[in-house]
Amino acid sequence: MNWLLSLPRRVWNQGGLVLLYTAAVWGCNAVAARWAAGEISPMCLVFLRWLIVCSILGWLMRRQILEYQISLFTHWKRLVAMGIAGFTGFSALFYMAAYETTALNITLLQSAMPPMVFLGAWLIYSEKITYIRSIGMAMALTGVAVVATEGNLSRISGMSFNIGDQAILAACVFYAAYTLALRARPALPFLVMFFGMSVAALVTSLPLAMGEIALGLAYWPSLTGWLVLLFVAFGPSLTAQLAYMRGVELLGPGRASLFPSLVPALGAFFAVLFLDEHFAPYHAVALGLGLGGVYLSEMQGKRFSFLPVLNFKSLRASLASKAPD
């Protein structure tokens, strides 16, 4: 019984498990997005889900919020920036891109996020990039490509880029920046910090929803729309985001960034379960590549490092010592 009671805490301390949960919920989110089509307008979905999250956290954590209100105001600029990047910006750009580009392009271009995070972690935090982790990332991204091309990788060469493609790339930049910012997050409890970012997402998504209404593109959720909204609020918006934050804290942004590479394969799996879609052999191949890539990324291989760990202070000192008098 004691082991059972301690299980949630043990899982919370396992970076791989919490990030796998994040990838699974985000995979289910793809199913929810298909159900949402025609049932709730996209920008209203973005705004209403953060309204629900803020309402729940605001009520349950009212004492903690009052206790840390000075710290929240002190770090408000960082919280707003992170809320815009990770919550509002990424979601809004993703939904906008869906109107302008193909699902193939959207899926493939999201594979640009892990390399962005790896490069940023190397430049900003001097995080090592090893051969083993690089192979793991390549495997995970190959799995993404297999899903996107339905097992025919030759289709990659036929991709065309338009404003929707550019929006997806911008969305990847937003979420990569958010992931990197989590490494140096303010010294606040997880839920208090998440509440601050959620409020920022709520405030910044309001103009988007108002614009959608002004353009006559908004519509009130149907019963299915409300059900999708509740799932999106409690799953991808609340629990999965908290799990992702925890995973980044435990594993670092570079290693954590590989887990979203599992989302396309997991999304295909859940589509079979909930939408009765056909599960092709390439789905199994992609899932194996993704899981194998994440496993390799967890291996420590310091002796395989091929990019030096830069110490910018030492570099400047070295250059200064070699400068002519």
Phi and psi restraints in degrees (value plus and minus 20) as a CYANA .aco file:
   2 ASN   PHI     -82.2   -42.2
   2 ASN   PSI     -58.1   -18.1
   3 TRP   PHI     -83.5   -43.5
   3 TRP   PSI     -59.8   -19.8
   4 LEU   PHI     -87.2   -47.2
   4 LEU   PSI     -60.5   -20.5
   5 LEU   PHI     -87.6   -47.6
   5 LEU   PSI     -50.6   -10.6
   6 SER   PHI    -106.4   -66.4
   6 SER   PSI     -25.5    14.5
   7 LEU   PHI     -79.1   -39.1
   7 LEU   PSI     -67.7   -27.7
   8 PRO   PHI     -77.0   -37.0
   8 PRO   PSI     -60.4   -20.4
   9 ARG   PHI     -86.9   -46.9
   9 ARG   PSI     -59.0   -19.0
  10 ARG   PHI     -84.8   -44.8
  10 ARG   PSI     -61.7   -21.7
  11 VAL   PHI     -84.4   -44.4
  11 VAL   PSI     -60.9   -20.9
  12 TRP   PHI     -81.4   -41.4
  12 TRP   PSI     -43.6    -3.6
  13 ASN   PHI    -114.7   -74.7
  13 ASN   PSI     -16.0    24.0
  14 GLN   PHI    -125.5   -85.5
  14 GLN   PSI      83.5   123.5
  15 GLY   PHI     -77.5   -37.5
  15 GLY   PSI     -61.1   -21.1
  16 GLY   PHI     -83.8   -43.8
  16 GLY   PSI     -59.8   -19.8
  17 LEU   PHI     -89.2   -49.2
  17 LEU   PSI     -64.4   -24.4
  18 VAL   PHI     -87.6   -47.6
  18 VAL   PSI     -53.2   -13.2
  19 LEU   PHI     -95.2   -55.2
  19 LEU   PSI     -51.5   -11.5
  20 LEU   PHI     -86.7   -46.7
  20 LEU   PSI     -58.2   -18.2
  21 TYR   PHI     -81.8   -41.8
  21 TYR   PSI     -63.2   -23.2
  22 THR   PHI     -77.7   -37.7
  22 THR   PSI     -67.1   -27.1
  23 ALA   PHI     -83.4   -43.4
  23 ALA   PSI     -57.9   -17.9
  24 ALA   PHI     -86.3   -46.3
  24 ALA   PSI     -64.0   -24.0
  25 VAL   PHI     -86.5   -46.5
  25 VAL   PSI     -61.3   -21.3
  26 TRP   PHI     -84.9   -44.9
  26 TRP   PSI     -51.4   -11.4
  27 GLY   PHI     -85.5   -45.5
  27 GLY   PSI     -61.7   -21.7
  28 CYS   PHI     -83.6   -43.6
  28 CYS   PSI     -48.6    -8.6
  29 ASN   PHI     -83.0   -43.0
  29 ASN   PSI     -50.3   -10.3
  30 ALA   PHI     -84.6   -44.6
  30 ALA   PSI     -58.4   -18.4
  31 VAL   PHI     -84.5   -44.5
  31 VAL   PSI     -63.7   -23.7
  32 ALA   PHI     -81.6   -41.6
  32 ALA   PSI     -57.0   -17.0
  33 ALA   PHI     -83.1   -43.1
  33 ALA   PSI     -58.2   -18.2
  34 ARG   PHI     -87.7   -47.7
  34 ARG   PSI     -59.0   -19.0
  35 TRP   PHI     -87.3   -47.3
  35 TRP   PSI     -49.9    -9.9
  36 ALA   PHI     -94.3   -54.3
  36 ALA   PSI     -41.8    -1.8
  37 ALA   PHI     -77.8   -37.8
  37 ALA   PSI     100.6   140.6
  38 GLY   PHI      61.2   101.2
  38 GLY   PSI     -23.4    16.6
  39 GLU   PHI    -127.1   -87.1
  39 GLU   PSI     -45.4    -5.4
  40 ILE   PHI    -177.3  -137.3
  40 ILE   PSI     116.2   156.2
  41 SER   PHI     -94.2   -54.2
  41 SER   PSI     127.3   167.3
  42 PRO   PHI     -82.2   -42.2
  42 PRO   PSI     -66.4   -26.4
  43 MET   PHI     -90.6   -50.6
  43 MET   PSI     -52.2   -12.2
  44 CYS   PHI     -86.5   -46.5
  44 CYS   PSI     -55.4   -15.4
  45 LEU   PHI     -82.3   -42.3
  45 LEU   PSI     -64.5   -24.5
  46 VAL   PHI     -80.4   -40.4
  46 VAL   PSI     -65.1   -25.1
  47 PHE   PHI     -90.0   -50.0
  47 PHE   PSI     -67.1   -27.1
  48 LEU   PHI     -87.3   -47.3
  48 LEU   PSI     -53.5   -13.5
  49 ARG   PHI     -87.7   -47.7
  49 ARG   PSI     -56.4   -16.4
  50 TRP   PHI     -95.7   -55.7
  50 TRP   PSI     -46.2    -6.2
  51 LEU   PHI     -84.3   -44.3
  51 LEU   PSI     -62.1   -22.1
  52 ILE   PHI     -85.6   -45.6
  52 ILE   PSI     -66.7   -26.7
  53 VAL   PHI     -80.5   -40.5
  53 VAL   PSI     -66.2   -26.2
  54 CYS   PHI     -84.2   -44.2
  54 CYS   PSI     -58.2   -18.2
  55 SER   PHI     -85.1   -45.1
  55 SER   PSI     -63.9   -23.9
  56 ILE   PHI     -87.0   -47.0
  56 ILE   PSI     -71.0   -31.0
  57 LEU   PHI     -85.2   -45.2
  57 LEU   PSI     -58.8   -18.8
  58 GLY   PHI     -81.3   -41.3
  58 GLY   PSI     -57.5   -17.5
  59 TRP   PHI     -97.3   -57.3
  59 TRP   PSI     -68.1   -28.1
  60 LEU   PHI     -89.2   -49.2
  60 LEU   PSI     -48.2    -8.2
  61 MET   PHI    -135.1   -95.1
  61 MET   PSI       5.3    45.3
  62 ARG   PHI     -79.7   -39.7
  62 ARG   PSI     -56.0   -16.0
  63 ARG   PHI     -89.7   -49.7
  63 ARG   PSI     -65.3   -25.3
  64 GLN   PHI     -84.6   -44.6
  64 GLN   PSI     -56.9   -16.9
  65 ILE   PHI     -84.5   -44.5
  65 ILE   PSI     -62.3   -22.3
  66 LEU   PHI     -85.3   -45.3
  66 LEU   PSI     -56.6   -16.6
  67 GLU   PHI     -85.6   -45.6
  67 GLU   PSI     -56.6   -16.6
  68 TYR   PHI    -127.0   -87.0
  68 TYR   PSI      -0.6    39.4
  69 GLN   PHI     -82.5   -42.5
  69 GLN   PSI     -55.0   -15.0
  70 ILE   PHI     -85.5   -45.5
  70 ILE   PSI     -63.2   -23.2
  71 SER   PHI     -85.7   -45.7
  71 SER   PSI     -56.7   -16.7
  72 LEU   PHI     -83.1   -43.1
  72 LEU   PSI     -63.1   -23.1
  73 PHE   PHI     -88.0   -48.0
  73 PHE   PSI     -55.0   -15.0
  74 THR   PHI     -83.0   -43.0
  74 THR   PSI     -60.2   -20.2
  75 HIS   PHI    -123.2   -83.2
  75 HIS   PSI       1.7    41.7
  76 TRP   PHI     -82.8   -42.8
  76 TRP   PSI     -54.4   -14.4
  77 LYS   PHI     -84.6   -44.6
  77 LYS   PSI     -64.3   -24.3
  78 ARG   PHI     -86.5   -46.5
  78 ARG   PSI     -60.4   -20.4
  79 LEU   PHI     -85.0   -45.0
  79 LEU   PSI     -59.8   -19.8
  80 VAL   PHI     -84.4   -44.4
  80 VAL   PSI     -64.6   -24.6
  81 ALA   PHI     -81.5   -41.5
  81 ALA   PSI     -63.2   -23.2
  82 MET   PHI     -89.4   -49.4
  82 MET   PSI     -57.1   -17.1
  83 GLY   PHI     -84.9   -44.9
  83 GLY   PSI     -60.1   -20.1
  84 ILE   PHI     -86.3   -46.3
  84 ILE   PSI     -64.8   -24.8
  85 ALA   PHI     -89.5   -49.5
  85 ALA   PSI     -73.6   -33.6
  86 GLY   PHI    -103.8   -63.8
  86 GLY   PSI     -46.5    -6.5
  87 PHE   PHI    -129.0   -89.0
  87 PHE   PSI     -81.5   -41.5
  88 THR   PHI     -96.5   -56.5
  88 THR   PSI     -73.0   -33.0
  89 GLY   PHI     -80.1   -40.1
  89 GLY   PSI     -69.6   -29.6
  90 PHE   PHI     -81.9   -41.9
  90 PHE   PSI     -67.7   -27.7
  91 SER   PHI     -84.0   -44.0
  91 SER   PSI     -64.9   -24.9
  92 ALA   PHI     -83.2   -43.2
  92 ALA   PSI     -64.7   -24.7
  93 LEU   PHI     -85.4   -45.4
  93 LEU   PSI     -57.2   -17.2
  94 PHE   PHI     -82.0   -42.0
  94 PHE   PSI     -67.1   -27.1
  95 TYR   PHI     -87.5   -47.5
  95 TYR   PSI     -57.6   -17.6
  96 MET   PHI     -83.8   -43.8
  96 MET   PSI     -61.7   -21.7
  97 ALA   PHI     -83.4   -43.4
  97 ALA   PSI     -51.7   -11.7
  98 ALA   PHI     -82.3   -42.3
  98 ALA   PSI     -41.3    -1.3
  99 TYR   PHI    -104.4   -64.4
  99 TYR   PSI     -34.7     5.3
 100 GLU   PHI    -139.8   -99.8
 100 GLU   PSI     -32.1     7.9
 101 THR   PHI    -160.1  -120.1
 101 THR   PSI     154.6   194.6
 102 THR   PHI    -106.4   -66.4
 102 THR   PSI     140.6   180.6
 103 ALA   PHI     -83.5   -43.5
 103 ALA   PSI     -54.0   -14.0
 104 LEU   PHI     -79.5   -39.5
 104 LEU   PSI     -68.8   -28.8
 105 ASN   PHI     -84.5   -44.5
 105 ASN   PSI     -62.6   -22.6
 106 ILE   PHI     -79.8   -39.8
 106 ILE   PSI     -65.0   -25.0
 107 THR   PHI     -85.8   -45.8
 107 THR   PSI     -66.1   -26.1
 108 LEU   PHI     -87.0   -47.0
 108 LEU   PSI     -62.2   -22.2
 109 LEU   PHI     -89.2   -49.2
 109 LEU   PSI     -44.2    -4.2
 110 GLN   PHI     -86.6   -46.6
 110 GLN   PSI     -38.4     1.6
 111 SER   PHI     -89.2   -49.2
 111 SER   PSI     -27.7    12.3
 112 ALA   PHI     -95.0   -55.0
 112 ALA   PSI     -36.8     3.2
 113 MET   PHI     -86.9   -46.9
 113 MET   PSI     -67.4   -27.4
 114 PRO   PHI     -77.7   -37.7
 114 PRO   PSI     -65.5   -25.5
 115 PRO   PHI     -81.5   -41.5
 115 PRO   PSI     -54.8   -14.8
 116 MET   PHI     -81.0   -41.0
 116 MET   PSI     -63.6   -23.6
 117 VAL   PHI     -88.9   -48.9
 117 VAL   PSI     -62.3   -22.3
 118 PHE   PHI     -79.7   -39.7
 118 PHE   PSI     -65.9   -25.9
 119 LEU   PHI     -84.8   -44.8
 119 LEU   PSI     -63.6   -23.6
 120 GLY   PHI     -82.8   -42.8
 120 GLY   PSI     -60.4   -20.4
 121 ALA   PHI     -85.2   -45.2
 121 ALA   PSI     -55.3   -15.3
 122 TRP   PHI     -89.2   -49.2
 122 TRP   PSI     -64.2   -24.2
 123 LEU   PHI     -92.4   -52.4
 123 LEU   PSI     -61.3   -21.3
 124 ILE   PHI    -109.0   -69.0
 124 ILE   PSI     -64.9   -24.9
 125 TYR   PHI    -129.3   -89.3
 125 TYR   PSI     -15.6    24.4
 126 SER   PHI      36.2    76.2
 126 SER   PSI      17.2    57.2
 127 GLU   PHI     -98.8   -58.8
 127 GLU   PSI     111.2   151.2
 128 LYS   PHI     -89.6   -49.6
 128 LYS   PSI     124.4   164.4
 129 ILE   PHI    -134.4   -94.4
 129 ILE   PSI      91.7   131.7
 130 THR   PHI    -117.3   -77.3
 130 THR   PSI     143.7   183.7
 131 TYR   PHI     -79.3   -39.3
 131 TYR   PSI     -63.1   -23.1
 132 ILE   PHI     -81.7   -41.7
 132 ILE   PSI     -65.8   -25.8
 133 ARG   PHI     -87.1   -47.1
 133 ARG   PSI     -54.5   -14.5
 134 SER   PHI     -85.1   -45.1
 134 SER   PSI     -61.1   -21.1
 135 ILE   PHI     -83.4   -43.4
 135 ILE   PSI     -61.6   -21.6
 136 GLY   PHI     -80.4   -40.4
 136 GLY   PSI     -63.7   -23.7
 137 MET   PHI     -84.1   -44.1
 137 MET   PSI     -61.4   -21.4
 138 ALA   PHI     -82.2   -42.2
 138 ALA   PSI     -59.6   -19.6
 139 MET   PHI     -84.5   -44.5
 139 MET   PSI     -64.9   -24.9
 140 ALA   PHI     -82.6   -42.6
 140 ALA   PSI     -61.8   -21.8
 141 LEU   PHI     -90.4   -50.4
 141 LEU   PSI     -52.1   -12.1
 142 THR   PHI     -84.7   -44.7
 142 THR   PSI     -57.6   -17.6
 143 GLY   PHI     -81.4   -41.4
 143 GLY   PSI     -60.7   -20.7
 144 VAL   PHI     -79.6   -39.6
 144 VAL   PSI     -65.8   -25.8
 145 ALA   PHI     -84.3   -44.3
 145 ALA   PSI     -57.4   -17.4
 146 VAL   PHI     -83.2   -43.2
 146 VAL   PSI     -63.3   -23.3
 147 VAL   PHI     -84.9   -44.9
 147 VAL   PSI     -66.1   -26.1
 148 ALA   PHI     -83.9   -43.9
 148 ALA   PSI     -54.8   -14.8
 149 THR   PHI    -119.9   -79.9
 149 THR   PSI     -14.7    25.3
 150 GLU   PHI      36.0    76.0
 150 GLU   PSI      19.5    59.5
 151 GLY   PHI      64.0   104.0
 151 GLY   PSI     -21.0    19.0
 152 ASN   PHI    -131.4   -91.4
 152 ASN   PSI      67.6   107.6
 153 LEU   PHI     -86.2   -46.2
 153 LEU   PSI     -36.3     3.7
 154 SER   PHI     -85.9   -45.9
 154 SER   PSI     -37.2     2.8
 155 ARG   PHI     -90.6   -50.6
 155 ARG   PSI     -36.0     4.0
 156 ILE   PHI     -80.4   -40.4
 156 ILE   PSI     -58.5   -18.5
 157 SER   PHI     -86.4   -46.4
 157 SER   PSI     -37.0     3.0
 158 GLY   PHI    -113.0   -73.0
 158 GLY   PSI     -11.4    28.6
 159 MET   PHI     -89.0   -49.0
 159 MET   PSI     122.7   162.7
 160 SER   PHI    -140.8  -100.8
 160 SER   PSI     130.0   170.0
 161 PHE   PHI    -133.3   -93.3
 161 PHE   PSI     110.4   150.4
 162 ASN   PHI    -154.8  -114.8
 162 ASN   PSI    -185.9  -145.9
 163 ILE   PHI     -84.3   -44.3
 163 ILE   PSI     -51.0   -11.0
 164 GLY   PHI     -86.4   -46.4
 164 GLY   PSI     -61.1   -21.1
 165 ASP   PHI     -81.4   -41.4
 165 ASP   PSI     -62.0   -22.0
 166 GLN   PHI     -83.8   -43.8
 166 GLN   PSI     -55.3   -15.3
 167 ALA   PHI     -85.2   -45.2
 167 ALA   PSI     -60.2   -20.2
 168 ILE   PHI     -85.0   -45.0
 168 ILE   PSI     -62.6   -22.6
 169 LEU   PHI     -81.5   -41.5
 169 LEU   PSI     -60.7   -20.7
 170 ALA   PHI     -83.7   -43.7
 170 ALA   PSI     -58.7   -18.7
 171 ALA   PHI     -82.5   -42.5
 171 ALA   PSI     -59.9   -19.9
 172 CYS   PHI     -83.6   -43.6
 172 CYS   PSI     -58.9   -18.9
 173 VAL   PHI     -82.5   -42.5
 173 VAL   PSI     -63.0   -23.0
 174 PHE   PHI     -78.7   -38.7
 174 PHE   PSI     -69.1   -29.1
 175 TYR   PHI     -94.6   -54.6
 175 TYR   PSI     -50.7   -10.7
 176 ALA   PHI     -83.7   -43.7
 176 ALA   PSI     -62.3   -22.3
 177 ALA   PHI     -82.9   -42.9
 177 ALA   PSI     -60.8   -20.8
 178 TYR   PHI     -82.2   -42.2
 178 TYR   PSI     -64.0   -24.0
 179 THR   PHI     -81.2   -41.2
 179 THR   PSI     -64.3   -24.3
 180 LEU   PHI     -86.0   -46.0
 180 LEU   PSI     -56.7   -16.7
 181 ALA   PHI     -87.5   -47.5
 181 ALA   PSI     -45.6    -5.6
 182 LEU   PHI     -84.4   -44.4
 182 LEU   PSI     -46.6    -6.6
 183 ARG   PHI     -81.6   -41.6
 183 ARG   PSI     -58.9   -18.9
 184 ALA   PHI    -131.2   -91.2
 184 ALA   PSI      22.8    62.8
 185 ARG   PHI     -87.9   -47.9
 185 ARG   PSI     136.1   176.1
 186 PRO   PHI     -79.8   -39.8
 186 PRO   PSI     132.6   172.6
 187 ALA   PHI     -96.2   -56.2
 187 ALA   PSI      52.4    92.4
 188 LEU   PHI    -149.7  -109.7
 188 LEU   PSI     130.5   170.5
 189 PRO   PHI     -77.1   -37.1
 189 PRO   PSI     130.7   170.7
 190 PHE   PHI     -71.8   -31.8
 190 PHE   PSI     -72.3   -32.3
 191 LEU   PHI     -89.3   -49.3
 191 LEU   PSI     -54.0   -14.0
 192 VAL   PHI     -85.8   -45.8
 192 VAL   PSI     -64.6   -24.6
 193 MET   PHI     -84.3   -44.3
 193 MET   PSI     -61.3   -21.3
 194 PHE   PHI     -83.7   -43.7
 194 PHE   PSI     -58.2   -18.2
 195 PHE   PHI     -81.7   -41.7
 195 PHE   PSI     -63.3   -23.3
 196 GLY   PHI     -80.9   -40.9
 196 GLY   PSI     -63.0   -23.0
 197 MET   PHI     -89.4   -49.4
 197 MET   PSI     -54.5   -14.5
 198 SER   PHI     -86.1   -46.1
 198 SER   PSI     -59.8   -19.8
 199 VAL   PHI     -82.9   -42.9
 199 VAL   PSI     -61.8   -21.8
 200 ALA   PHI     -81.5   -41.5
 200 ALA   PSI     -61.7   -21.7
 201 ALA   PHI     -84.8   -44.8
 201 ALA   PSI     -60.0   -20.0
 202 LEU   PHI     -82.4   -42.4
 202 LEU   PSI     -67.4   -27.4
 203 VAL   PHI     -85.5   -45.5
 203 VAL   PSI     -63.5   -23.5
 204 THR   PHI     -97.6   -57.6
 204 THR   PSI     -39.2     0.8
 205 SER   PHI    -105.9   -65.9
 205 SER   PSI     -35.7     4.3
 206 LEU   PHI     -80.5   -40.5
 206 LEU   PSI     -66.5   -26.5
 207 PRO   PHI     -80.1   -40.1
 207 PRO   PSI     -53.0   -13.0
 208 LEU   PHI     -86.4   -46.4
 208 LEU   PSI     -63.3   -23.3
 209 ALA   PHI     -86.2   -46.2
 209 ALA   PSI     -60.0   -20.0
 210 MET   PHI     -85.3   -45.3
 210 MET   PSI     -57.7   -17.7
 211 GLY   PHI     -84.8   -44.8
 211 GLY   PSI     -60.0   -20.0
 212 GLU   PHI     -83.1   -43.1
 212 GLU   PSI     -59.6   -19.6
 213 ILE   PHI     -86.9   -46.9
 213 ILE   PSI     -63.6   -23.6
 214 ALA   PHI     -82.7   -42.7
 214 ALA   PSI     -52.5   -12.5
 215 LEU   PHI    -103.6   -63.6
 215 LEU   PSI     -22.0    18.0
 216 GLY   PHI      55.6    95.6
 216 GLY   PSI       1.7    41.7
 217 LEU   PHI    -120.9   -80.9
 217 LEU   PSI     -27.3    12.7
 218 ALA   PHI    -107.7   -67.7
 218 ALA   PSI     131.7   171.7
 219 TYR   PHI    -169.7  -129.7
 219 TYR   PSI     128.0   168.0
 220 TRP   PHI     -90.7   -50.7
 220 TRP   PSI     122.1   162.1
 221 PRO   PHI     -83.3   -43.3
 221 PRO   PSI     121.5   161.5
 222 SER   PHI    -101.7   -61.7
 222 SER   PSI    -196.6  -156.6
 223 LEU   PHI     -79.7   -39.7
 223 LEU   PSI     -64.1   -24.1
 224 THR   PHI     -82.8   -42.8
 224 THR   PSI     -59.2   -19.2
 225 GLY   PHI     -81.1   -41.1
 225 GLY   PSI     -60.6   -20.6
 226 TRP   PHI     -85.4   -45.4
 226 TRP   PSI     -61.0   -21.0
 227 LEU   PHI     -84.1   -44.1
 227 LEU   PSI     -62.4   -22.4
 228 VAL   PHI     -82.8   -42.8
 228 VAL   PSI     -62.7   -22.7
 229 LEU   PHI     -79.3   -39.3
 229 LEU   PSI     -63.5   -23.5
 230 LEU   PHI     -84.1   -44.1
 230 LEU   PSI     -61.4   -21.4
 231 PHE   PHI     -83.6   -43.6
 231 PHE   PSI     -66.1   -26.1
 232 VAL   PHI     -82.0   -42.0
 232 VAL   PSI     -56.9   -16.9
 233 ALA   PHI     -88.8   -48.8
 233 ALA   PSI     -67.3   -27.3
 234 PHE   PHI    -103.1   -63.1
 234 PHE   PSI     -48.2    -8.2
 235 GLY   PHI    -110.9   -70.9
 235 GLY   PSI    -107.7   -67.7
 236 PRO   PHI     -80.1   -40.1
 236 PRO   PSI     -54.8   -14.8
 237 SER   PHI    -103.0   -63.0
 237 SER   PSI     -51.5   -11.5
 238 LEU   PHI    -129.2   -89.2
 238 LEU   PSI     -93.6   -53.6
 239 THR   PHI     -88.1   -48.1
 239 THR   PSI     -59.9   -19.9
 240 ALA   PHI     -89.1   -49.1
 240 ALA   PSI     -57.8   -17.8
 241 GLN   PHI     -85.0   -45.0
 241 GLN   PSI     -60.7   -20.7
 242 LEU   PHI     -84.7   -44.7
 242 LEU   PSI     -60.2   -20.2
 243 ALA   PHI     -85.1   -45.1
 243 ALA   PSI     -58.4   -18.4
 244 TYR   PHI     -85.5   -45.5
 244 TYR   PSI     -62.8   -22.8
 245 MET   PHI     -79.4   -39.4
 245 MET   PSI     -63.2   -23.2
 246 ARG   PHI     -84.9   -44.9
 246 ARG   PSI     -62.1   -22.1
 247 GLY   PHI     -83.3   -43.3
 247 GLY   PSI     -60.3   -20.3
 248 VAL   PHI     -84.0   -44.0
 248 VAL   PSI     -58.6   -18.6
 249 GLU   PHI     -84.8   -44.8
 249 GLU   PSI     -59.4   -19.4
 250 LEU   PHI     -98.9   -58.9
 250 LEU   PSI     -58.5   -18.5
 251 LEU   PHI    -129.2   -89.2
 251 LEU   PSI     -36.7     3.3
 252 GLY   PHI      72.6   112.6
 252 GLY   PSI     136.3   176.3
 253 PRO   PHI     -85.2   -45.2
 253 PRO   PSI     -56.2   -16.2
 254 GLY   PHI     -84.1   -44.1
 254 GLY   PSI     -71.1   -31.1
 255 ARG   PHI     -89.0   -49.0
 255 ARG   PSI     -58.4   -18.4
 256 ALA   PHI     -85.4   -45.4
 256 ALA   PSI     -50.0   -10.0
 257 SER   PHI     -86.4   -46.4
 257 SER   PSI     -36.2     3.8
 258 LEU   PHI     -94.9   -54.9
 258 LEU   PSI     -48.1    -8.1
 259 PHE   PHI     -84.0   -44.0
 259 PHE   PSI     -57.0   -17.0
 260 PRO   PHI     -79.1   -39.1
 260 PRO   PSI     -37.1     2.9
 261 SER   PHI     -85.2   -45.2
 261 SER   PSI     -37.9     2.1
 262 LEU   PHI     -99.6   -59.6
 262 LEU   PSI     -35.5     4.5
 263 VAL   PHI     -79.0   -39.0
 263 VAL   PSI     -66.5   -26.5
 264 PRO   PHI     -79.0   -39.0
 264 PRO   PSI     -63.5   -23.5
 265 ALA   PHI     -87.0   -47.0
 265 ALA   PSI     -63.9   -23.9
 266 LEU   PHI     -86.1   -46.1
 266 LEU   PSI     -57.5   -17.5
 267 GLY   PHI     -81.4   -41.4
 267 GLY   PSI     -59.8   -19.8
 268 ALA   PHI     -84.2   -44.2
 268 ALA   PSI     -59.6   -19.6
 269 PHE   PHI     -82.6   -42.6
 269 PHE   PSI     -65.4   -25.4
 270 PHE   PHI     -89.3   -49.3
 270 PHE   PSI     -48.8    -8.8
 271 ALA   PHI     -83.6   -43.6
 271 ALA   PSI     -55.1   -15.1
 272 VAL   PHI     -86.4   -46.4
 272 VAL   PSI     -62.4   -22.4
 273 LEU   PHI     -87.7   -47.7
 273 LEU   PSI     -66.2   -26.2
 274 PHE   PHI    -121.0   -81.0
 274 PHE   PSI     -43.4    -3.4
 275 LEU   PHI    -134.4   -94.4
 275 LEU   PSI     -19.8    20.2
 276 ASP   PHI      38.8    78.8
 276 ASP   PSI      16.3    56.3
 277 GLU   PHI    -103.6   -63.6
 277 GLU   PSI     138.0   178.0
 278 HIS   PHI     -93.4   -53.4
 278 HIS   PSI     109.3   149.3
 279 PHE   PHI    -115.9   -75.9
 279 PHE   PSI      85.7   125.7
 280 ALA   PHI    -107.5   -67.5
 280 ALA   PSI     142.8   182.8
 281 PRO   PHI     -77.6   -37.6
 281 PRO   PSI     -53.3   -13.3
 282 TYR   PHI     -86.3   -46.3
 282 TYR   PSI     -44.2    -4.2
 283 HIS   PHI     -84.4   -44.4
 283 HIS   PSI     -62.9   -22.9
 284 ALA   PHI     -84.9   -44.9
 284 ALA   PSI     -59.9   -19.9
 285 VAL   PHI     -82.2   -42.2
 285 VAL   PSI     -65.3   -25.3
 286 ALA   PHI     -83.8   -43.8
 286 ALA   PSI     -60.9   -20.9
 287 LEU   PHI     -84.7   -44.7
 287 LEU   PSI     -60.9   -20.9
 288 GLY   PHI     -83.9   -43.9
 288 GLY   PSI     -61.6   -21.6
 289 LEU   PHI     -83.9   -43.9
 289 LEU   PSI     -61.7   -21.7
 290 GLY   PHI     -84.3   -44.3
 290 GLY   PSI     -68.6   -28.6
 291 LEU   PHI     -84.2   -44.2
 291 LEU   PSI     -60.1   -20.1
 292 GLY   PHI     -84.6   -44.6
 292 GLY   PSI     -58.5   -18.5
 293 GLY   PHI     -84.5   -44.5
 293 GLY   PSI     -61.0   -21.0
 294 VAL   PHI     -86.1   -46.1
 294 VAL   PSI     -59.5   -19.5
 295 TYR   PHI     -81.1   -41.1
 295 TYR   PSI     -66.1   -26.1
 296 LEU   PHI     -84.9   -44.9
 296 LEU   PSI     -54.3   -14.3
 297 SER   PHI     -86.3   -46.3
 297 SER   PSI     -41.6    -1.6
 298 GLU   PHI    -101.5   -61.5
 298 GLU   PSI     -34.6     5.4
 299 MET   PHI     -95.6   -55.6
 299 MET   PSI     117.7   157.7
 300 GLN   PHI    -110.9   -70.9
 300 GLN   PSI     103.3   143.3
 301 GLY   PHI    -160.3  -120.3
 301 GLY   PSI      45.4    85.4
 302 LYS   PHI     -79.7   -39.7
 302 LYS   PSI     -52.4   -12.4
 303 ARG   PHI     -94.0   -54.0
 303 ARG   PSI     -28.4    11.6
 304 PHE   PHI    -116.0   -76.0
 304 PHE   PSI     -14.3    25.7
 305 SER   PHI     -81.8   -41.8
 305 SER   PSI     110.4   150.4
 306 PHE   PHI    -134.7   -94.7
 306 PHE   PSI     -29.3    10.7
 307 LEU   PHI    -133.3   -93.3
 307 LEU   PSI     107.0   147.0
 308 PRO   PHI     -87.4   -47.4
 308 PRO   PSI     130.3   170.3
 309 VAL   PHI    -101.3   -61.3
 309 VAL   PSI      91.3   131.3
 310 LEU   PHI    -101.9   -61.9
 310 LEU   PSI     113.4   153.4
 311 ASN   PHI    -134.9   -94.9
 311 ASN   PSI      81.7   121.7
 312 PHE   PHI     -85.0   -45.0
 312 PHE   PSI     -51.2   -11.2
 313 LYS   PHI     -86.0   -46.0
 313 LYS   PSI     -64.7   -24.7
 314 SER   PHI     -85.1   -45.1
 314 SER   PSI     -57.3   -17.3
 315 LEU   PHI     -83.1   -43.1
 315 LEU   PSI     -65.6   -25.6
 316 ARG   PHI     -83.5   -43.5
 316 ARG   PSI     -59.3   -19.3
 317 ALA   PHI     -84.7   -44.7
 317 ALA   PSI     -59.0   -19.0
 318 SER   PHI     -86.0   -46.0
 318 SER   PSI     -63.0   -23.0
 319 LEU   PHI     -85.3   -45.3
 319 LEU   PSI     -57.7   -17.7
 320 ALA   PHI     -85.2   -45.2
 320 ALA   PSI     -57.1   -17.1
 321 SER   PHI     -90.1   -50.1
 321 SER   PSI     -44.6    -4.6
 322 LYS   PHI    -112.4   -72.4
 322 LYS   PSI     -27.7    12.3
 323 ALA   PHI     -89.1   -49.1
 323 ALA   PSI     121.1   161.1
 324 PRO   PHI     -87.7   -47.7
 324 PRO   PSI     128.0   168.0
